[in-house]
Amino acid sequence: MNLKDMDMKFPVTLPPHTIVNLKGINKSYQAGAVKIQVLKDINLQIYRGEFVGILGPSGSGKSTLLNIMTGIDHPDSGEVIIDQSTIRNYTEDELARWRGHNIGVVFQFFQLLPTLTLLENVILPMEFCKLGKGNERRIRALELLARVGIENLGNKLPGMVSGGEQQRAAIARALATDPQLIVADEPTGNLDTANTEIVAGLFESLVQNGKTVIMVTHNSELCRHMSRLVHVCDGQIVG
């Protein structure tokens, strides 16, 4: 399937629709004899088409909150509803399949497989989710690499390109299955100013084309790209 058929050319106005609904989320970890509560009664709704920034000091629970949204981690109590799916009902295998189809995850340290080329890294989620056939997957992966401006690097291994280029490949990979929700955990934390702006612009363009983006960041300069900010402190939403 051609990328132009899958992604819309112009911003789309949709009626308000809750794509992320967190209800009464609590999460704690055991550190020896001490129980540390990381999230405390979190209630949060995010609407389709928003670009939401999650801000807060280190250790405030931002990354844990993101991991619970994606099903990578599980709350002690509360409900996680993503696009009307209550994800606690899934087995781990079902959860992995669901996440592959519905959520694109971008990590701070890229998490590209070092023995696969950038092109192969982008193809991998399509293979996992059994989307398309061999040549269709390759064409879509090449188009996604072109969309993030690194189509000439598809045959390079991750270790052969810069950090900014690796992050752009990671964004292309996150888009491979055409998910409606993209979550990013400090995606510019290891990038210089120029690459930070490129990556922020890529996320902004995704929102303009109908995607929903949630980004954890320490970088206040990125806030001007976002439609809403959620401030977290000591495991609670404070603003």
Secondary structure, DSSP 8 states (H G I E B T S, - for coil): --HHHHS-SS-------EEEEEEEEEEEEEETTEEEEEEEEEEEEEETT-EEEEE--TTSSHHHHHHHHHTSS--SEEEEEETTEEGGGS-HHHHHHHHHHHEEEE-TT----TTS-HHHHHHHHHHHTT-S-HHHHHHHHHHHHHHTT-GGGTTS-GGGS-HHHHHHHHHHHHTTT--SEEEEESTTTTS-HHHHHHHHHHHHHHHHTT-EEEEE-S-GGGGGG-SEEEEEETTEE--
